[in-house]
Amino acid sequence: MVLQSLLFFHLKYMCFYYIMPFGEKMNKIKLSMPSLKDARMRKNKNVPIIRYQLDSKYQTIGKDKTYYIFTYGCQGNEADSEVMAGILEQVGYTKSNDPMNSDVVILNTCAIRENAEQRIWGVLGQLKGRKRENPDMLIGIAGCMPQEEKTTNRILESYDFIDLVIGTHNKNHLPKLLYEAYMTKAKVVEVISSEGEILEDAPKVREFHHKAWVNIMYGCDEFCTYCIVPYTRGRERSRAKEDIINEVKELVAEGYSEITLLGQNVNAYGKDLGLDYTFGNLLYDLDKTGIKRIRYTTSHPRDLDELTMQAMHDCKSVMPHLHLPVQSGDDEILKKMNRKYTYDEYMSKINRLRELVPDLALTTDIIVGFPNETEEQFENTLKLVQNANFEGAYTFIYSKREGTPAASMVDLVSEEEKHKRLNRLNEYVNAGYLKGHERFLNQVVEVLVDGHSKNGEGMMCGYTPHLKLTHFKADDNSLVGKIVKVRITEAKTWFMIGELCE
């Protein structure tokens, strides 16, 4: 579709209005477009901290209305959805269990792999029919996908039923953008290609009442050649330690037992602040808050330092599980990926950590089929999987992301060969899952109970300190949020089964 544009004014972040024809109907659109060029910028400047405040004019825009949020992708997106839910409920919306009969539906999206995007387009196709039946429904797309220029252009050209498009940097604008969509009946697009800010004091509706996501930093400066995240999430920026510690203290006071510290690269925490206070220091301080369990993700091997490893040994609340993405076991591929470490350096760090935490459960991420990966290079990855004794892994075939350096690399490896390699890799990985569970057979483990199990009636489930999903026979809602002792009787590939100890 040919876009007909009429520029009225120019504001910060390239905000302007233009007229776009949809069939015979002319719709006015408020537009702030993403820019890959702007997203690549990294400047040495202070990061603004925004203290969330709601404008009183938006306090009741959701009165007697319902909302539903689809969440795709990483734990960071899950935390973002909790913030959006908090903002929506603050302005009067009520959470719905039925997206097709909700007044506002938001898809909080992931752009890291193509198959994730395809699922989102499929859901939008289903919502299109419902929107036709209920024109008053507002449909929004948020998160990482809108930060890609191609995605926002596709929405403007082909998805006229989408009312709201927002990126990763402007969740705090949600009430204003909804208000504009209601008042103007226009498509509202605000995607800011910013280095990023830090939003504090935003309301949250947490998924659980016993465990919580806690962002400690945002963005990424690693620029792995296959990854779109530095462009969609902005530069690395750490929250003030006081804000993090106070948030955890509040969670402890509210009865939470577990927190997971979040960041695109949590090991880089504090480096941007120019202070002699890093991630290891933060772990020691959070251990003093009284929280029972601390987890963290995602880590970058290059920034996993001795102080962090010592904290995992010293701090009782830091769980003996680490997710440390390796991506490949071949040095040449790692160099092409811009991962900034070698096979030997990775192995040296995990061996040192195992000296300090002997019963560590280690999991990872691995990509197969990176452009022109040879059979020998793939075999080096299999060798690393065997030597590292991973107890689980997220494995993927390389997915080309427009705008990243790897997208322009020549690739002569067939899709058939890539799938064969993935299947071979998964045989090793699945054996690691099973072995990791078998070591707990006949042992008593502590399980933080999440709720009723999908593994069978009369069963409940939760996770051990080593992040092992455990099902056990019980039917008692009062156990949710409690840490109980379970004796492991069966070890399966994907989970463990046990008996509740009296």
C-alpha positions in Angstrom: 0.0 0.0 0.0 1.3 3.4 -0.9 1.6 5.7 2.1 0.5 9.3 1.6 2.1 11.5 4.3 1.3 15.1 5.4 3.8 16.5 7.9 2.2 18.9 10.4 4.9 19.4 13.0 8.1 17.9 14.4 8.7 17.2 18.0 11.3 15.3 20.1 11.5 11.6 19.0 10.2 12.5 15.5 6.5 12.8 16.5 4.2 13.9 13.7 0.8 13.3 12.2 0.1 12.0 8.7 -2.9 10.8 6.7 -3.0 7.2 5.6 -5.7 5.7 3.5 -7.3 2.4 4.5 -9.5 1.4 1.7 -12.0 4.2 1.3 -11.6 5.4 4.9 -9.1 8.1 5.8 -7.6 7.6 9.3 -5.4 10.1 11.1 -2.4 8.5 12.9 -0.2 9.9 15.6 3.2 8.5 14.7 6.6 8.2 16.3 8.6 5.8 14.3 11.5 3.5 15.3 14.9 4.2 13.8 17.6 1.5 13.6 20.2 4.2 13.1 19.2 6.0 16.3 19.0 2.7 18.2 22.7 2.1 17.3 23.8 5.3 19.1 25.6 4.9 22.4 26.7 8.1 24.2 28.6 8.6 27.4 25.9 10.4 29.4 23.9 10.1 32.5 20.8 8.0 32.3 17.5 9.8 33.3 15.5 8.2 36.1 11.8 8.7 35.7 9.6 8.5 38.8 6.2 7.3 37.6 3.3 9.7 38.2 -0.2 9.3 36.9 -1.9 12.4 35.4 -5.3 12.8 37.1 -7.0 13.3 33.7 -6.4 9.6 33.0 -7.6 8.1 36.3 -10.8 6.7 35.1 -10.3 5.9 31.4 -10.6 2.2 32.1 -13.6 2.3 34.3 -16.0 -0.6 33.6 -13.5 -1.9 31.0 -11.4 -5.1 30.9 -7.9 -5.8 29.6 -5.9 -8.8 28.6 -2.1 -9.0 28.0 -0.4 -11.7 25.9 3.3 -12.0 26.9 5.9 -13.5 24.6 9.6 -14.0 25.1 12.0 -13.5 28.0 11.5 -12.9 31.7 12.1 -9.2 31.0 9.0 -9.1 28.9 7.1 -10.9 31.7 8.2 -8.1 34.1 7.2 -5.5 31.6 3.7 -7.0 31.3 3.4 -6.8 35.1 4.1 -3.1 34.9 1.6 -2.6 32.1 -1.0 -4.5 34.0 -0.3 -2.3 37.1 -0.8 0.8 35.1 -4.0 -0.5 33.4 -5.5 -1.4 36.8 -4.5 1.9 38.3 -6.7 3.7 35.6 -9.7 1.5 36.3 -9.3 -1.6 34.0 -10.1 -5.1 35.3 -8.1 -8.1 34.2 -10.0 -10.5 31.9 -9.5 -14.2 31.3 -10.8 -14.0 27.8 -8.9 -11.9 25.2 -11.7 -12.2 22.7 -14.1 -10.4 25.0 -11.8 -7.8 26.5 -12.0 -4.1 25.9 -8.2 -3.7 25.5 -5.9 -6.5 24.3 -2.1 -5.9 24.3 0.5 -8.2 22.8 3.8 -7.7 24.5 6.1 -9.1 21.9 9.5 -10.7 21.4 11.8 -10.1 18.4 14.7 -12.3 19.2 13.7 -15.1 16.7 11.5 -15.3 13.7 9.3 -18.1 14.9 8.3 -16.0 17.9 7.2 -13.2 15.6 5.2 -15.6 13.4 3.2 -16.8 16.4 2.3 -13.1 17.2 1.1 -12.4 13.6 -1.1 -15.5 14.0 -2.8 -14.3 17.1 -3.3 -10.9 15.5 -5.1 -12.7 12.7 -7.5 -14.2 15.2 -8.1 -10.8 16.9 -8.9 -9.2 13.5 -12.1 -11.1 13.2 -13.2 -10.2 16.8 -12.3 -6.5 16.1 -14.7 -6.6 13.1 -17.5 -7.8 15.4 -16.6 -5.3 18.2 -15.1 -2.1 16.7 -14.8 -0.6 20.2 -12.1 -3.1 21.2 -8.6 -1.6 21.3 -5.8 -3.8 20.1 -2.2 -2.9 20.9 1.2 -4.3 20.1 4.0 -3.5 22.4 7.5 -4.6 23.3 10.5 -5.5 21.1 8.8 -6.1 17.7 7.6 -2.5 17.2 11.2 -1.4 17.8 12.0 -2.9 14.4 11.4 -0.5 11.6 10.2 -3.3 9.3 7.6 -4.4 11.8 6.1 -1.0 12.4 6.0 -0.4 8.7 4.2 -3.7 8.2 1.6 -2.7 10.8 1.0 0.6 9.1 0.7 -0.9 5.7 -1.3 -4.1 6.4 -2.8 -4.1 9.9 -5.3 -1.2 10.0 -7.2 -2.9 12.9 -4.3 -2.4 15.3 -5.0 0.8 17.3 -1.9 1.2 19.5 1.8 0.5 18.8 4.3 1.2 21.6 7.9 0.2 22.1 10.1 -0.9 25.0 11.0 2.6 26.3 7.5 4.2 26.9 5.4 1.9 29.1 4.8 4.9 31.4 3.0 6.7 28.5 0.4 3.9 28.3 -2.5 6.0 29.9 -1.9 8.9 27.6 -1.7 6.7 24.5 -4.9 4.9 25.4 -6.6 8.2 26.0 -5.5 9.5 22.6 -6.7 6.3 20.9 -10.2 6.7 22.6 -10.5 10.5 22.0 -9.1 10.7 18.4 -10.2 7.3 17.0 -6.8 7.3 15.4 -4.1 4.7 15.2 -1.6 5.8 17.9 2.1 4.8 17.2 4.8 5.8 19.7 8.1 3.9 19.4 11.1 5.8 20.8 14.5 4.7 19.5 16.1 5.9 22.7 19.3 4.9 24.5 16.9 4.3 27.4 15.8 5.6 30.7 15.0 4.0 34.0 11.4 3.9 35.2 10.9 3.7 39.0 7.8 3.6 41.2 5.5 2.2 38.4 2.6 0.0 39.8 2.8 -3.7 39.2 0.4 -6.6 39.2 2.7 -9.5 39.9 1.8 -13.0 38.6 2.6 -14.7 41.9 2.4 -13.7 45.5 5.4 -15.7 46.6 8.0 -15.1 43.9 8.8 -11.9 41.9 10.8 -10.6 39.0 13.1 -7.7 40.1 14.8 -5.7 37.3 18.3 -4.6 38.3 19.3 -3.2 34.9 18.1 -2.7 31.3 19.5 -2.9 27.9 22.7 -4.4 26.5 26.0 -3.1 25.1 27.4 -6.5 24.0 26.3 -6.3 20.4 26.5 -10.0 19.6 26.3 -10.1 15.8 23.1 -12.3 15.7 21.2 -10.3 18.4 18.6 -7.6 17.9 18.3 -6.8 21.7 20.8 -3.9 21.9 18.7 -2.1 19.2 15.3 -2.9 20.8 16.2 -2.4 24.5 18.8 0.4 24.4 22.1 0.8 26.2 23.1 -0.9 29.5 21.7 1.1 32.4 21.7 0.0 36.0 19.1 0.9 38.6 20.4 2.5 41.8 21.3 -0.1 44.4 19.1 1.7 47.0 16.0 1.3 44.7 16.7 -2.4 44.2 17.3 -3.1 47.9 14.2 -1.2 49.0 12.1 -3.1 46.4 13.3 -6.5 47.8 12.8 -5.4 51.4 9.2 -4.5 50.5 8.7 -7.9 48.9 10.1 -9.6 52.0 7.7 -7.6 54.1 4.8 -8.7 51.9 5.7 -12.3 52.4 7.6 -13.1 49.2 10.1 -16.0 49.4 11.9 -15.8 46.0 13.2 -13.1 43.7 14.8 -13.4 40.2 17.1 -10.5 39.4 16.6 -9.5 35.7 18.8 -7.9 33.1 19.9 -8.5 29.6 23.4 -9.0 31.2 23.1 -9.0 35.0 26.8 -9.6 35.4 27.5 -6.1 34.0 25.4 -4.5 36.7 27.0 -1.3 38.0 29.7 -0.9 35.4 27.8 2.0 33.8 27.5 3.8 37.1 31.2 4.3 37.5 31.1 3.1 41.1 33.1 0.5 42.9 30.0 -1.6 43.3 29.2 -4.5 41.0 26.8 -7.4 40.8 28.6 -9.4 43.4 28.3 -6.6 45.9 24.6 -6.4 45.2 24.2 -10.1 45.9 25.8 -9.7 49.3 23.5 -6.8 50.1 20.4 -8.6 49.0 21.3 -11.6 51.0 20.9 -9.5 54.1 17.3 -8.5 53.3 15.9 -11.8 54.6 14.7 -13.0 51.2 14.9 -16.8 51.2 15.8 -17.4 47.6 17.7 -15.3 45.0 18.1 -16.3 41.4 19.4 -14.2 38.5 19.3 -14.2 34.7 20.7 -13.6 32.1 24.4 -13.8 32.6 27.2 -13.2 30.1 30.3 -15.4 30.6 32.7 -12.5 29.9 31.4 -10.6 32.9 31.1 -13.5 35.4 33.7 -12.4 37.9 35.3 -13.8 41.0 33.2 -11.7 43.4 30.0 -13.0 41.9 31.2 -16.6 42.2 32.3 -16.0 45.8 28.8 -14.5 46.5 27.2 -17.7 45.2 29.3 -19.6 47.7 28.9 -17.3 50.7 25.3 -16.1 50.4 22.8 -18.7 51.7 19.9 -17.1 49.7 21.7 -17.3 46.3 20.5 -20.5 44.7 23.0 -23.1 43.3 21.8 -22.7 39.8 23.3 -20.7 37.0 22.1 -20.1 33.5 25.2 -19.1 31.5 24.6 -18.9 27.7 27.6 -20.2 25.8 26.0 -20.2 22.2 28.8 -22.2 20.6 31.7 -24.4 21.6 33.9 -23.3 18.7 36.3 -20.3 19.1 36.0 -19.1 15.5 32.2 -19.1 15.6 32.3 -17.4 19.0 34.5 -14.7 17.5 32.1 -14.2 14.6 29.3 -14.0 17.1 31.3 -11.3 19.0 30.9 -13.2 22.2 34.4 -12.0 23.6 35.5 -15.3 25.2 36.9 -18.7 24.1 36.0 -22.3 24.8 38.8 -22.5 27.3 37.8 -19.3 29.1 34.2 -20.5 29.4 35.3 -23.8 30.8 37.8 -22.1 33.2 35.0 -20.0 34.7 32.5 -22.9 35.2 35.3 -25.1 36.7 36.1 -22.3 39.2 32.5 -21.9 40.1 32.1 -25.6 40.7 35.1 -25.4 43.1 33.0 -22.9 45.1 29.6 -24.4 44.5 30.2 -28.2 44.0 26.5 -29.1 43.5 25.9 -26.3 41.0 23.2 -26.9 38.3 24.4 -25.3 35.1 22.1 -24.6 32.1 22.8 -22.7 28.9 21.7 -21.4 25.5 23.1 -22.8 22.3 22.7 -21.7 18.6 23.3 -24.2 15.8 23.6 -23.3 12.2 25.3 -19.9 12.6 26.3 -18.7 9.1 28.7 -21.2 7.5 29.1 -23.3 10.6 31.2 -26.3 9.6 30.7 -29.9 10.8 33.9 -29.6 12.7 32.7 -26.4 14.4 29.5 -28.1 15.4 31.4 -31.0 16.8 33.3 -28.6 19.0 29.9 -27.5 20.5 29.0 -31.1 21.2 32.3 -31.6 22.9 31.7 -28.6 25.1 28.2 -29.9 26.0 29.8 -33.1 27.2 32.6 -31.5 29.1 30.5 -28.8 30.8 27.9 -31.3 32.2 24.9 -29.0 31.5 21.7 -30.0 33.2 19.6 -28.3 30.5 19.8 -25.9 27.6 17.6 -23.8 25.3 18.7 -24.8 21.8 17.9 -22.9 18.6 18.6 -22.8 14.9 20.2 -19.5 14.0 17.5 -16.9 13.1 18.4 -14.0 10.9 17.5 -10.7 12.4 17.3 -7.7 10.0 19.7 -5.0 10.9 22.3 -7.2 12.8 25.7 -7.8 11.3 25.1 -11.6 11.0 22.1 -11.0 8.7 24.5 -10.0 5.9 26.8 -13.0 6.3 26.9 -15.5 3.5 25.5 -18.9 4.7 25.9 -22.0 2.6 24.6 -24.5 5.2 21.2 -26.0 4.2 18.2 -25.9 6.5 18.0 -29.7 6.4 21.6 -29.9 7.8 20.8 -27.3 10.5 17.8 -29.3 11.7 19.9 -32.5 11.8 22.5 -30.8 13.9 19.8 -29.5 16.3 18.4 -33.0 16.7 21.8 -34.4 17.4 22.5 -31.6 19.9 19.2 -32.2 21.7 20.1 -35.8 22.3 23.1 -34.7 24.4 21.1 -31.9 26.1 18.2 -34.2 27.0 20.6 -36.7 28.5 21.9 -33.9 30.6 18.4 -33.0 31.8 17.8 -36.6 32.9 21.2 -36.9 34.6 20.6 -33.7 36.4 17.4 -35.1 37.8 18.7 -38.6 38.6 21.3 -37.2 41.0 18.5 -36.3 43.4 16.8 -39.7 43.5 16.0 -40.8 47.0 17.1 -37.4 48.4 14.9 -35.0 50.3 14.7 -31.6 48.5 13.1 -28.3 49.4 10.3 -27.3 46.9 8.8 -23.8 46.8 5.2 -24.6 45.9 3.7 -22.8 42.9 0.3 -24.5 42.7 -1.5 -27.4 41.3 0.3 -29.6 38.8 -0.7 -30.3 35.2 0.9 -33.7 35.6 -2.2 -35.3 37.2 -5.1 -34.8 39.5 -4.2 -34.5 43.2 -0.7 -33.3 42.4 1.1 -30.1 43.2 4.4 -28.7 41.9 7.2 -26.2 42.4 10.9 -25.8 42.1 13.9 -26.9 44.1 16.9 -24.6 44.8 18.6 -26.1 41.7 15.5 -25.1 39.6 14.3 -28.6 39.1 10.5 -28.8 38.5 9.1 -31.2 41.0 5.6 -32.8 41.2 4.3 -34.4 44.4 1.1 -35.9 45.6 -1.0 -33.3 47.5 -4.2 -31.3 47.1 -3.8 -28.4 49.5 -4.0 -24.8 48.4 -2.5 -23.7 51.7 0.8 -25.1 50.5 1.1 -22.5 47.7 4.0 -20.2 48.4 5.5 -22.4 51.1 8.7 -24.3 51.0 8.1 -28.0 51.7 10.3 -31.1 51.9 9.8 -33.7 49.2 11.6 -37.0 48.8 12.4 -37.7 45.1 11.1 -41.1 44.0 11.3 -40.8 40.2 13.5 -38.8 37.8 12.1 -38.0 34.3 13.8 -36.1 31.5 11.8 -32.9 32.1 10.8 -33.1 35.8 11.1 -35.0 39.1 8.3 -36.8 41.1 8.4 -37.1 44.8 6.5 -37.7 48.0 5.7 -34.9 50.5 7.6 -35.6 53.8 5.5 -35.5 56.9 
